[in-house]
Amino acid sequence: MIDDGSHADKIKSAIDELVQIALQIGAGIIDVVAISTSDISIDDDLANMCREPVCAFYGLSANCPPYVASPAKFRHMLEIYRYALAIKIDVPTGWLNTDDRLVVMKLLHELVADIERAAIELGYTNSKAFAAGSCKEIFCNKHSRCRLLTDNGECRHPKYARPAIEAYGVNVHDLNTTTGWFKDQNSKEATVDKASIGAIYGLVLIG
């Protein structure tokens, strides 16, 4: 987590402002926590799950493997950034195996993209957003090919389509621990069966 005493007040204030902006953009739908990029865990085996067994959307989008950076290159990218916003949307686990997940994932892509733009407007011009799910499945499932992979065409949805967080091997279990989301869940009185609630995740690197 961010150590307030180790950074300039100006930087902390800007990050706190971004968290509040992100929460406003999310309109009560998302949880947002500012973290240090050094606390983001990357697992090569998780990234390899896109390949073995092969994901149905492997190779179909410029935002998915094998066209995105490797986990090793993503680790290097994280070293360039100091902060990130971790974003979570809780969803019924039953949705994750149905087409309902596409509605929520589309919303997540739109929200992290809007947060990315808000960060850029605050002067963090190198900010980058990532979200769960293949943009090919979410935005272009009625098209046979991703335009970015066809004759260097233009993306059909550049405003909102973002790289898949799972493609880089981001360990969301560790992310839940880093953000304190596991602790928050365990401290609440159970009003529903916890096994019935899942989540999807996004990241916005601030820089």
Secondary structure, 3 states (H helix, E strand, C coil): CCCHHHCCHHHHHHHHHHHHHHHHHHCCCCEEEEEEHHHCCECHHHHHCCECCECCCCCCCCCCCCCCCCHHHHHHHHHHCCEEEEEEEEEEHHHHHCCHHHHHHHHHHHHHHHHHHHHHHCCCCCCEEEECCCHHHHHCCCCCCCHHHCCCCCCCCCCCCCCEHHHHCECHHHHHHHHCHHHHHHHCCCCCCHHHEEEEEEEEEEC
